[in-house]
Amino acid sequence: MAESIGNSGTGMKLHTKILLALCIGATAGILANTQLGKEDATVGFVNTYLAGPIGQIFLRMLFMVVMPLVFSSIALGVAGLGDLRKVGQVGGKAIGYFLGTTFIAAAFGLLAVSVVRPGDAVPDAVKTELMTTYAGDAATKIEAGQQGGFGINTFVEIVTRNPVKSAADFDMLGVIFFGLMFGAALTQMLARIGLEVQAAGQPAAVIFPARQRGELSNIMAGWGTLTGESNYYYAANAHTNNAQLRLGAFNWTGFSDAEIDKLVQDASVALDDKAREALLQKIGALWNEKRVVIPLAAVGSAWAVRRDRATLRVGRSDEETYAWDVVPVAR
């Protein structure tokens, strides 16, 4: 199993570095405020061009990974269970944990404000200025909170209409629900044909070498042909992996069939169009009969269109011109 980056090596642990950096930053800020003051030119320069931008970049990077981390953790967790009867328990625990931590955070915040009372030390002039600046924003948020309330619609809105929008709006419950559904679908997709699914999230540095070594029994992948004919696909995927012949380079599951291998090799050197087509049809029939690949989706590519019949929304010189880019010419 891959070791966590934060725990690797013999140096200082990652969490220790973070806590140490927080203490150093807090100490530096307190000293700068008490000894120099916020009006000092050096302090202002550092805040504007150094500490401020770096701090914002760090916070943005944290927010950037929150939603993908939550989604991938939930989806892989559900898929890893393999039994959808356990999903309800996981979903209930996840939502309960979210609501529980939210309640604890809100209660702790209210308690801290009641004890510390941070606004008491602020001068009246500053209070007036802050009220003037943020009164409108505060009133809007209070009104929105009062209109939303808590009721049956709270549970209805957990079911997100748009998972991308939920992620952008930091709608955590919507992302959790979508992760649960995605993980369940991932499990059922192969369970319907009798395959038990156990999903495990690992970095690409672990997955790709394992794939090359043939340690994965099932792989989901996409394929686009560069030449427009089927033997390009068969030579890379259907033929036994043979580095000397440079065939089967993408056959990662260990599939091997002597008849298909011979047909692929014969089709690769056949010069007669009809004979080559007959060989390719035999390969396709055997390939489908043995169920080596389960096709999920196919997207057609337009290699040529008649100028008087159709035009292209986006003209390309490669195989990435899709059928949906073709628009009939008005007559």
N, C-alpha and C positions, 0 to 999 in steps of 0.2 A: 504494500500500500504506500502511496506517495506520502512523504512526510511534510508536515506543514512548514511553510517558509518561516513562520514566526518562531518555530521550535528547532530549526536546523542550525548547524554550525555550533561552534564553541563560544561565541561571543555573547553579548548581552541579549536577553530575551526581548522580543518585540514589544510586549506589553510594558516591560520595564522602561524601554526607550520612550514610549508614549507618555507614561506617567512622569518621567524625568523631564521631558520636553515641556509638559504642561506646567510643572513646578518652576522651571527656568523662565518660561514665558510670563507666568503670573508674577514672579519676583521682579523681572525686568520691567514689567508694566507698572508695578507699584512704585519702584524706585524712580522711574522716569516721571511719574505723576507727582510724587512728593518732592523730589529734588529739583526737577526742571520745570514741571507744569506743562499743561497741554498747549500753552501759547508759545512755547519754545520752538524756534525755527527747525532745529534738528529733530525734535520729536515729531513735529508736523511733517517733515520730509520723510522720516522713516515710516510713519503711519500711512502716508499717502502713496508712496512709491515702493515700499518694501513689505512691511507687516500686513497692511490692508489687503493688497492684491494676493499675497501668498496665502493668507488666511482664507480669503474668499475662494481661491482655487482649491484649497484643501477641503473646505466644506462642500463645494460643488462636486468634487470627486466622491465624497462620502454619499451625498444624495444620489449621485449617478449610479452607484452600485446597489443601493438599498432595494429597489424594486426588482431588478434581475435576480438578486440573491434570494429574496423572499419567494419569487415565482419558481425558480429552479429548485429550491429546497422543498417546497410543498409538492411540486409535480413529481420530482424524483422520489420523495418519501412515499407518496401514494402509489406510484408505479412499482416501487420496491416491495410493497406489501404483497402484491400479487393477488390478493383476495379482496374484492370490492366490498365484502361485508364488513371489513375493518375500516373502510373509508369514512363511514359515518362517525365512528369513534374518533378518528384522527381529525376530521373536520370540526367536530364538537369541541375537542380539546384545543385546536388551533384558535377557533373563535373565542372560546372561553379564556384562553391565555391572553389573547389580544385585548378583550374587554377587561380582564383582571388587571393587566399591566397598565392599561389606560386609566383605570380607576385609581390605582396606587399612585401613578404619576400625578394625577390631578389633585388627589388628597395631599400628597407630599408638598406640592407647589402651594396650595392654599395654606397649609400649616406653616411652611417656611415664611410666606409673606406675612401671616398673622404674628409670628414671633419676631422676625427681623424688622418688619415695617420699614422697607427701604425708602419709601417716599418721605418719611418724617425729616430726614436730614437734608432734603433738597430745598434750596432757597425758594421763597414765594415767587420771585421773578421768573425763575427757571420753571416752576410748576405752571405758571400762567402761560409761558411760551410753549411748553409741551402740550398743555390742554388745547391751545389754539391750533397747534400743528396736527395733532392726532385725534381730535375730538370727532371729526367726520368719519374717519376710518373706524374708530371704536364703535360709533353708533351704528354703522353699517353691519359690522360683525355681530353686534348684540341683536339687531333686528333679524338677521339671517338665522341666528341660533334660536330665537323665539319662534320663528316661523317653522323651522324644521321640527323641533320637538323630538320626542321619542314615542314610538308606537309601532303599529303593524307595518307602516311604510319603511321603517328602519330595517326590518328584515327583508322586505321586498327589494330595497335598494342595494342589498348585499349582492344580488344577482346583477352583475354589471352588463350593460348594453354594449360597451366598447372597452375591452381590456387595455388597449393602448391608451385611451383617454383616462382610464382609471389610474394607470401607472403615471401618466403625466400630471394628474391632479393629486397624486399621493393618496388615492383612495385605497387604503391598505386592505380593507375587507373585500373590495371588488377583486383585487389582485389575488388574494388568498382563495376566493371562490373559483376564479378562473384556473388557478394552479391545481386545485382539487379536481376540477372537471377535465383538465388537460391530462393529468396523471391517470385518471380513471380511463380516459379514452385510449391512452397509450397502452394501458394494461389490456383492455378489451380487444384492441385491434388484432393482437396475435392470439389472445385467449380463445377467440371465436374459431380458430382452426386447430385448437388443441395444444397450443404452446404456452407453457407457464412462464410468465414474465417476472424477472427480478432485475430491476434497474439499479444501477450504481453510477453516481456522478464522479467522474475522474477527469483530470486535466488532459488536454490534447497530447502533452508530452508522454503520457502513460498509454492513452488509447491508441494512438497511431502506431507506435512500435508493436503493441499487442496485435493490432490488425495485420501488420506486415508478417508477423510470426504465425499467423493463422490460429490465434487463440480465441477468436470470436466466432460463435456458431451462427450468428444472425447479424446482418448489417443493413441499415437503411441508408440508401445513397441515391444520388441523381446522376444522370448520364446524358451528355450531349455529344452528338457525333460531329466530327470535324470534316469528314469526307462525304457525308450524305448517303453512304451505303452501309448495309447491315454487317458486313464482315469486319468492319472496324470495331464494332461492339463485340462480336463473337470472339474475335482474336484476343481481345483484352480480358474478357470476362468468362467465356464458355470453355476456352482451352485450359488444360492443366497448366498451372504456374510453372513455367520453364524459362529460367534466366538465359540459358544458352541460345534458345530459339527466339527469345524476346517475345514470348507469347504468354498470355494469362497473367499479365502484370497486375491486374485488378481482381484476380480470382483469389480473394482473401479467405474464403471459407473452406478451402481444401477440396472442392468438388473436382472430380476427375472422371472422364469417360473416354475410352479409347476410340470409340466410333466417332464421337464429336470432334476429338482431336484430329483425326485423319481427314474428316470433312473440312474442317477449318483450314488445315494446311493445303488441301487440294484446291479449295476456293481461293486461297491467297495467290496461287500461281496460275489459275485458269484464265486463259485469254479469250476463249469463246464466251460471248455474253450469255447465250442460252444455257450452256453447260454450267457456267458460274451461278446463274440464277437458280438452276435446279439444285446445286449443292447447298446454296444458302437456304432454300426452302426446306431441305432435309434437316439442316442444322436447327432451323426455327421450330420444326415439328418436334424434334427430339428435346430441344430446350424447353418447350412448353409442356411436353409429356412428363418430363422429370420434375417439373415444378421447382426448378432451382431458384427462380426469381418470381416474386409476387408483384406484378405491376400495380402501382397505386394511382399513377396519373401519367398522362402523355401529352406533351405540348408540341404541336406541329410547327415546323419551320418552313417559311416560304423562300425557296431558292430562286424563283423567277416568276414574274407576273407579266401579262400582256399589257403594254402601255395603254392601249385603247379600251381595256376592260377594267383595269384596277390601278390604284396608286398606293403608295406606302406612306403612312404617317411619319415613320422614321426610317430612312434609308440606311442600310448597313451593308458592309462588304463581307461579313462573316455569317456563321450559322445562327446568329442571335436575332434574325428577323423573324418574328413570330406571326402566326396566322392572323391574330387579332389586330395586327398592324396594317393588314390589307383592307383598303376601302374601295368599294366599287365606284367606277366612274359614272357620274350622272349622265343620262342620255336624254 
